[in-house]
Amino acid sequence: MLGLGVPYRFVAKMEVARMPFIGTFLDRMGHLRFDRASADSRLHQAEQMEDLLKKGDSIFVFPEGTFTKDDGLRPFQLGAFKAAASTGTPIIPVSLQGTRDFLRDGTYLPRPQNVTITLSAPIVPRAITDDADASDWHEVVRLRDATREAIASHISEPVL
């Protein structure tokens, strides 16, 4: 798990496990999977992310939660932002421009396409006190919104 020089995990929806090559890679490397239709699975995934962040692992999350052929940056799921806020872990937004044209949903063969990867400045969670449930929620939403804004500024797709 040190291919990037630091311990890391990817988070993927359960459906990815059925994809040739990618599902096998995720299984063998111990990456995280969750069932989008199960609230218990999503909660367990958020707890796993918190535990890994506390250990110093990096986590790669695609917060839109799905992959579609239609252009547009979709709303972000909150689990990763809750884990970051709870552990005080900075978020580094990564924008991927061109991937939808490279391998559009519903296709199996990639097409020639330039892909641009942009890393934005870290977004650092504000300190959360143990007795401040409301501020926890506000911080999770702030992290989500700031991350979405950073990613949107580097892609040429509409924000939905």
Secondary structure in CASP SS format (residue, H / E / C, confidence):
PFRMAT SS
TARGET T0000
AUTHOR 0000-0000-0000
METHOD secondary structure of the structure
MODEL  1
M C 1.00
L C 1.00
G C 1.00
L C 1.00
G C 1.00
V C 1.00
P C 1.00
Y E 1.00
R E 1.00
F E 1.00
V E 1.00
A E 1.00
K E 1.00
M H 1.00
E H 1.00
V H 1.00
A H 1.00
R H 1.00
M C 1.00
P C 1.00
F C 1.00
I H 1.00
G H 1.00
T H 1.00
F H 1.00
L H 1.00
D H 1.00
R H 1.00
M H 1.00
G C 1.00
H C 1.00
L E 1.00
R E 1.00
F E 1.00
D C 1.00
R C 1.00
A C 1.00
S C 1.00
A H 1.00
D H 1.00
S H 1.00
R H 1.00
L H 1.00
H H 1.00
Q H 1.00
A H 1.00
E H 1.00
Q H 1.00
M H 1.00
E H 1.00
D H 1.00
L H 1.00
L H 1.00
K H 1.00
K H 1.00
G C 1.00
D C 1.00
S E 1.00
I E 1.00
F E 1.00
V C 1.00
F C 1.00
P C 1.00
E C 1.00
G C 1.00
T C 1.00
F C 1.00
T C 1.00
K C 1.00
D C 1.00
D C 1.00
G C 1.00
L E 1.00
R C 1.00
P C 1.00
F C 1.00
Q C 1.00
L C 1.00
G H 1.00
A H 1.00
F H 1.00
K H 1.00
A H 1.00
A H 1.00
A H 1.00
S H 1.00
T H 1.00
G C 1.00
T C 1.00
P C 1.00
I E 1.00
I C 1.00
P C 1.00
V E 1.00
S E 1.00
L E 1.00
Q E 1.00
G C 1.00
T H 1.00
R H 1.00
D H 1.00
F H 1.00
L C 1.00
R C 1.00
D C 1.00
G C 1.00
T C 1.00
Y C 1.00
L C 1.00
P C 1.00
R C 1.00
P C 1.00
Q C 1.00
N C 1.00
V C 1.00
T E 1.00
I E 1.00
T E 1.00
L E 1.00
S C 1.00
A C 1.00
P C 1.00
I E 1.00
V C 1.00
P C 1.00
R C 1.00
A C 1.00
I C 1.00
T C 1.00
D C 1.00
D C 1.00
A C 1.00
D H 1.00
A H 1.00
S H 1.00
D H 1.00
W H 1.00
H H 1.00
E H 1.00
V H 1.00
V H 1.00
R H 1.00
L H 1.00
R H 1.00
D H 1.00
A H 1.00
T H 1.00
R H 1.00
E H 1.00
A H 1.00
I H 1.00
A H 1.00
S C 1.00
H C 1.00
I C 1.00
S C 1.00
E C 1.00
P C 1.00
V E 1.00
L C 1.00
END
